[in-house]
Amino acid sequence: MKQVFDFFSNTAANLLALFVFFFLVPLAVLVSVVCGALRSGILTVSQDCDYSALVLDMSSPVSEFPRSDDKIYNYIKGGAWLSTYSLCAKIDSAAEDDSNRLIFITGNFGSDVSYAQVAEIRAALQRYAKSGKEVVAYLENPATRDYFLASAATTVVLNPFSELQFSGLGGNAVFFGNALKKYGVDATIVKVGKLKSFGEMFTSDRMSAPVRENYAALLGSVWSSVVSKVADSRKIKTGKLREIADTRAVLSAGEAKSLGLVDKLMYRDQVIDMISEKVGCDGVTFSQTPISAYGGNIAENADGVVALVYMRGEILDVPASDSVIDSASYSVLLRELRFDGDVSAVVLRIDSGGGSAFASEVIRREVQLLAAEKPVIVSVGGSAASGAYWIATAANKIFADSESITGSIGVFSILFSSQKLAGDFGITFDGVKTSPMADMGTITRQPTSAEIDRVQRLTDRVYEKFTGLVAASRKMKPEKVAEIADGRVFSGADAARIGLVDGIRSLSDCVGFAAKQAKLESFEVYEFPQSNAVSEFLSSFAQENVPFAKAFKAVFDAKKIGGMMFSKSGVYARSPFDFIVE
């Protein structure tokens, strides 16, 4: 029944995709281009100035994925977007560009941008400011994430009628325990690691006390890093910033200025006038270049290539979309880079909570073979936990941002039973088999104690493999690994302290480090994997990743997790929750 439903639903989705792609998308792209041209004409009236300002619009998408020059693909993904690396590289190039004297920051981030990404961009802006140039940030009702970036500016301006949020970090996870019990679905969790608690979402209605304590420590560490960096930029004591977050959280414009969080209160037109006085040339406005359109410096006569490979999303066995790491295509990509004589070093930029243990091992093996031929450096983005950290163990070096999330060393298996649910509708199951465990993993009945014991043994074997990889990679004694391999997660700063990563470095620094390891004095950076606009667009409908689908994200996430109930049982190396830091 499920297969029949999936066939017709996917067929309908693909037919709809074809209709939208060939009829509605071209029209929408044309309208967006015209509207974009009209909007851009509001402020930019001169392009003949000797100096220009780069405009960094925080509302423009920033992704842990290579930028595509395909206009249709960019429209599908929400606009002209940049990868974290390419955005930072453009800022670094602008620091050396005599025709540029100022970066203007505006807009607000979406919640899908991690604090680690913001920290990367923030560091690039600080490097730009150290070159003697100005960074002006104009804020309208900024969230904490927006202010974190803006606080690195040389001048922070807030709209006089705006509020400013500086409220600390919080996170939420979804629990299906009560819902599954209500409808008669039983979940049996087999795991290794007391804090390996992904299964809690299927059996409980809340976090267990140890998991809550671990996540409180994680958020506390990330928040400490954020507060410390803001304090350093704004010359405000960390204790004062913590007091603001604890007692006020949201401040009026007047309060934000009196407390030193911002420098000026101005409306947008006043900010434009101020910048025009600095870099304008016609007395009306200033020449502007969206940072996505800025060319930057291109290396000439480079000694070699550093391949930057993005690994983002769930780790799976088969391809699905650009938001997963599938062992099939990534194995081919890593193998091609190994045999590519033009590629001198590889940086893996990882942003994943893990997934299939088998798929993780397939990819790790290719990374191991690649690292034997040329330097392979891991840069941890928002997260590299569980199966993603499994992959990272094969690299020559692992670095992270202070705000990254990593660890979650542990494994689990899930056995579902819908016997009671079916029984409530008068449905029963019957069959024959040649041996007692011939249908092990079926959802038609409860697992037997012998089956649970067998799954536990298999899970233990995977866990031993995982901890062995960590011990060898980090040069730790097994007993030391055992102390931290209980499923707990760590911030990048804490991971560096206990030795799970080799230190704190930005993605740009990791690329430079990889080039140095390959003995390259000058180099080009190629980003992978390359995107195909048509195939990604069509697959997006089957994956429910269409532009308007963000409003239904919770529903789609629930469907994705629910799909695991019908999939073949396996052993997973995944972080405990899809924990969204807000």
N, C-alpha and C positions, 0 to 999 in steps of 0.2 A: 504493500500500500504506500509506504513512504517513497519507494523508488518511482512509482507511478506519479505520485504528487510532485516529486522533484522534477520529473521529466516535463510535465505540462507547465509547471510554474517557471522553470528555466527557459522553456521554449517561448512562453509568452513574454518573459522578460527580455529575451534576445530580439524578438520581433519588435518590441517597443523600443529597444536600443537602436535598431536599424532605422526605425522611423524618425526617432529624435536626432540621430546622427546625420542622416541625409537631408532632413527637412528643417528641423528646428534649430540645430546647432549653428549652421551657417548664418541663419537670420540673427540668432542671439549674438554671435561673434561680431557681425556687422554693426548691430545696435550698440554693443559694448565699445567697439572701436570709435564710433561716432561720438558716443557720450563721453568716452575718455578724452577725445580730442577737445570737446567743448569744456570739460572740467579743467584740463591742463591749461586752456587759454585764459582762465580766470586770473592766474597769478603770473605766468611766464609771458612777458611781453617783449623781452629782449634776449637775443642769443649772441649779441655782438660784444659783450663785456669782456674785458681782459681776464676777469676772474668769475668763477661760478661756484655755486653751493650745491653740494650733493644732498638730496632729500632722502632720508631713511624713514619710510612709512612703516611703522610697526604693524599696521593692519595688513600689509602685504605678506603673503605666505612665506614662511621660512621653514625649510624641510631638511630632515636628515636623509636627503636623497639627491641625486644629481639633477641639476637644472636642465630643463628641456627648452630648446629654442623653437619648438613646435607651438604655434599660436593656439591651435585647437586644443592641444594637450594642456597648455597653461590655462586656458579658459575652463576646461573641465576641472582642473585642480584648484580653481579659485582665483586665478589672476597670474600676473607676471611674478613668479616666485623664484627664490634663490635657495641654494643649499647653504647650510651654515658656513661651510668652508669658503664657498665662492663669495658670500657676503663679506666675511672677514678679510678675504684676500683683496677685495675691492677697496675696503677701508684702508688697508695697509698700503695699497698702491696710491691712493689719494694722498696719503701722508707725504709721499715723495713727488707729488704732482704740483709743479709751480703754478699751474693755472687754477688750482683749487685752494681755497683758504678756509672753508667752513663746511661743516655738516649740520644739516637741519633735521632734527628728529621730531616726528609728529605721529599721530595715530595711537592705536592700542593693540596689544598682542591678543591673539586668540588663546584659548586654554590648552591647545595642542602643542604649544611651544614650551619646552621644558626649561627649568631653571638652569640646567647645565648649558643649554643653547644660549640663553640670555647672558650667562656668565662669559661665554666665548665671545659674543658680540661686544659685550661691555669691555672686555680686555682689549679688543681691537680698537675701540673708541678711545680708550686710555692711551694706547700707543700713538694714536693719531694726535691726541691733544699734547702729548709730550714732544711732538715735532714742532710745536709752537703755533698750532692752528686752533681754531675755535670749534666747539661743539655746542650748539644751542638746542635745547629740548623744550618743545612746547607741549604741554599736557592738558588734556580735557578729561576730567573724571578718571584719572588713572587708577588701575588696580595695582596691587603690590608688585606684581611682575613687571608692569610698565615702569613703575618708579625705580625699581632695581636697576633697570637699564639707564633711565634718564639721570639717575644720580651720578653717573660717570661724566656727565656733560660739564663743560666749563661754565655754562649759564643754564639754570633750570627755571623755566617760566611756566606758571600755572594760570589758567583762565580764572578771572576773578570770581566767577559764579560757579566754579567747579568745586568738587570735593576730592580729596586725595586719600586713597586707602593704603594703610600700612598696618596690617593686622595679623601678621604671622602666617604660618602655613597650616593647612588642614588637609585631610584626605578622607575619602569615603570608598567603601567597597560594597558590592552587591551580594546579598545572601539569599539563596533559594531554598534553604532548609525547610522552612514552614510550608512553602508552596509545594515542594515535592511530597512532603508528608501528607498534605491536604489531598493531593490527587493520587496518593498511593504509589509513589515511586520511591524505592529504597536505594540508597547509595552505600556501598561498602568501600571504605578507603583503606588502602594498604600503603604504608609509607615508611621511609627511614629519615629520621631527623624530627625531633619533637616540635620544631617550629616550621616544618614543611607543611604549611597549612592551606594549600590551595583547596583541598577537599572540604574545608570548613564551610565554603559557600554552598555546598550541596547537603550538608548535614546539620547546620546550625543557623541561628538567626543573628549572630553577632560574633565578633572576634573573641578568641580565647584570651585569657589574661596574659600569658607569655607573649603571644603575637602582638597584642596591644602595646605591651611594654617595649617590644623590639621596634615597632613602628614609631612609637613616641620618641625613642632614642634616635632613630633615623631622621625624623623630621627636625628634632632638636639640633642635630649636627648640621643639617642643611641650612636651617634658620640661622644658626650661629655664623655660618659662612656668609650668608646674605647680609646680616647685621654688621658684621666686621667690615665688609667691603663698602657698604653704604657709609658707615662711620668714618672710614678712612677718606672717602671722597668728599663728604660733607663736613668733615671736621666736627662731628658730633660724637659724644661719648656713647659707647655701646649700651651702657646702662640706661641712658636717656632714651635711646631708640627702643629698647625693650619696654620701657615704661609707657612710651607712646602706643606701642602695639597692644600692650596689656590693658591699658585704661581708656584709650580713645579709639583706636582702630581706624576710624574714618574721621578725617579732619576737614574743616572748612578751609577755604583758600587763605583767609586771614590767619588761622591757626597754623597752617603749614608754613607760611612765611615767617611768622613770629618765632616758630620753633627752629627755623633754619633749614627746613627740608627743601625749600625753593628759594630762589633769589629774587624773582619779580612776579608781579601779578599783572597780566596784560591780556587783552583780547587778541585774536589772531591777526587782525589788521595792524595792530600796534607792533606785534612781533615782526611782521613783514617789513614795516617801516624801519624797525631797529636793524634788521639784517641788511636792508637796502643801504643803510648808512655805512655798513661795514664792507659789503662787497658789491653794492649796486653801482650802476654806471649811467643810468638815464634819469635818475631822480624819481622814478615811479616804483620800480621793483628791482629784482635781481635775477640774474640768469640761473636757472635751476636745471639740474640733471637728476632724474630718479636714479637711485643707486643701482637698480636692476639694469639700467641702460648704460651705465658707466663701463667703459672698456677696460681701464686700468692698464698696467704695464704687462707686456708679453715678453717672456724670456727669449732672447735671441742666441742662436748657437748653443742651445742647451746641451749639457753633457749626457743627459739621460732623462728618463721619465719616472715619476713616482705615481703609481696607480693608487687612487683613493677609492676604496670599495665600501659602499654603504650597506650595512646589514640592519634592516629595520623591520620590526613586527614579530609575529608568531613564527616559530621554527616548525616547518612542516615537511612532509616527505614529497609532496607534489606541488607544482606551481598553482597559484591562485590569483594573485594580483601583486602590485608593487608594494603592498603593505604587509607582505610576508617574506620570510627567508626560507625558500624551499631548497632542499638538498640537491634536487635534480639540476636546476639551472645554476646554482651557486658552485656546485662541484665542477661543472663545465667551465664557468668563468674563471675560477681559481686555477684550474688546469691550464687554461689558455694563457693566463698571466705568467705561469711558471715557465712555459716554453717560449714566451715572447721575449726575444732578445733585446727589444727596445725598452722594456720595463726593468728598471734597476732595483726598485724597492716597492713595497706595498704597505699601505696603511688601511687597516680595517676600522671603520667608524661604526660602532655597534650601538644600537638603541633597541633593546629587546629584553623581554622578561623571560624568554626561553620557550620551550615547547617540547616536541618529540625528542626523546633521548636518542633514538636511532638516527634521526635526521641530524641531530647535533654531532654525533660521532662521525657520520659520513662527511660532514663539512669539516670537522676538526682534522680528520685524516688528510684532506686536501690542503688545509692550512699547514699541517706538519710537513708535508712534502714540499710545499712552496717555501717554507721557512728554511729548509735545508739547502735551497738554491740561492735565495736572496733575502735581505732583511724584511721581516714582517712585524709591524708595530700595530698594537691595538690601541685605539682611542675610544674610551667609554663615553658615550653621550649621555642621554637621559638615564639609561640603564643598560647593564650587561649582567643580567642575573641568571642563575640556574643554567639552563642549556646554553645560553649566550656566553656565560663565563666558561662553560665546558669548552666551547669553541676557542675562546681566548687563550686557554692554557697552552695551545700549540704555537703561539706567537713568540717571537724573540723577546719582546718587552710589552708590558701592559701599563698604560697610563690612563688617568681619569681626571675629570673635573672635580672640584671639591663638592659640587652639588649633584654629582652622579649617584646612581644607586647600583650596587653590585652585591655579589655574594649569593645567598639563597642556595647554598650547596646542600642538596638533598634530592630525593626522588620519590615519586608516588605513583600509584595505580588506582584506577576507579573501576568498580564493578557495579553496574546498575541493574535493577530488577523492576519491571513494570507489571509483575504478576498480579499484584493487588489492584492496580489501576485497571487492568484488563478485566479482572474478575468482577469489578463493580459494574461493568457494562455487559456482563454475561459472557465474556470471552474467555475461553480456556485453551490451553496448549497441551498437545500430546505428540509423541513421536517415538522413534526407536534409535538406538545407537549401539555401536560395537564395543564401547568401553565407557566406564563411568564418567570420564571427563571429556568425552568426544565433543560436547557442546559447551565447553567451558567458556564463560564470557557472555553467554546468551542473556538477553534481557527478559526471557520468558519465565525465569525462576530465580530464587535466591541462590547465591553461590554456596557450595558445601564447605565444610571446614577444611577438607582435603584440598579443595581448589584455592581457598584463601591462603592456606599454608604454602601451596605451590607458587602462587603469585608473590607471596612475601619473599620466598627464596630467590625468585627472579629479580625482584626489586632490590634485594640485598646485594645481588651480584652487580647490578648496575651502579648502585651506590659505591661499592668497593672500587669499581672502575673509575668513577668520578673522583673520589678522594685520592686515588692513586695518581691520577692526572694532576690534581692540584699539588700534591706533595712533590712530584717530579718537577713541575713547572716552577713552583715557588721555592724549591729547595728547602722544604719543611719536613720535619719528622712526622710520621703518621699520627703520633699522639697529639702533636700540635695542631694538625689539620682537624683532628677529631673534636678539638675544643671549639672550633668555629664552624664546623660542617654539620650544623644541626638545623639548617634551613633558614637561619637568621639573615637579614639583609643589612648592608652597611652603606653609609655615605662614602663618596670617594675619599674624603679626608680620613675617615676611620679605616677604610680599606688600605690606604697608604700606611697608616700607623701600624696595622697588624700584618702587613706584608702581602696582601692579596693583589695589590698593584704596585708598580715600581716607583710611583710618584705622581705628583699633580702636574699635568701639562695640558695646555690647550690643544685643539686639533691642529692649529697652524704650527705649533711647536712640535707636535708629533710628526707632521709632514717634513719639517726641517730636520728633525732628528733622524728620520728614515733616510733622507737624502745624505746626511752626514755619514750614516752607517754604510751607505753604498758608495761613499767617497765621491759624491757629486758636488762640484762647486757651483754649478748652475743647473737648473732642472725645470721641466714642465710637469704640471699635474693634470692627469686625466682621471675623470670621475666615472665610476661604474656602479651598477649596470646601466646600460643605455635604455631609454624608454621608447616604446612604440605607441604612438597616440591612438591609433585605431584599435589595436588589440586591447589596450588598457581600458579604453572607453567601453568597448563591448563587454569585457569581463567585469567592469564596474557594476553593470546592472545585475549580473548573476551574483555578485558579491554584495549587492545592495550598498554600493559605494558612490551612488550618484550624487550630484551637487546638493540636491534638496534633502538628502537622506540624513544630514546631520541632526535634523529635528527628531529623528527616530532612532538615534544612536543606541539608546538604552534597550529598545526593542530588538534591534539587530544584534546587539551584544548578547542578549539573552538567548536569541535563536542560535547564535554561534555556539554558545556554551551548551545549549540544549542538544545541539547536533552531536556533541561528544557522546551522548547517551546511546546513539545509534551506530557509533563508529566502532571499529574493531578495538578491543581492549589493548592497551599498550602501556609502557612505562614512560612517565613524563618527567622532564627536568625543567620545571617552570617555577617562577616566583609565586609566592602565595596568593597575591591578588593583582587584578588590574587596578592598582592603587593610584588614583589621580590626585596629584598635589595641586591645591587651589590657593 
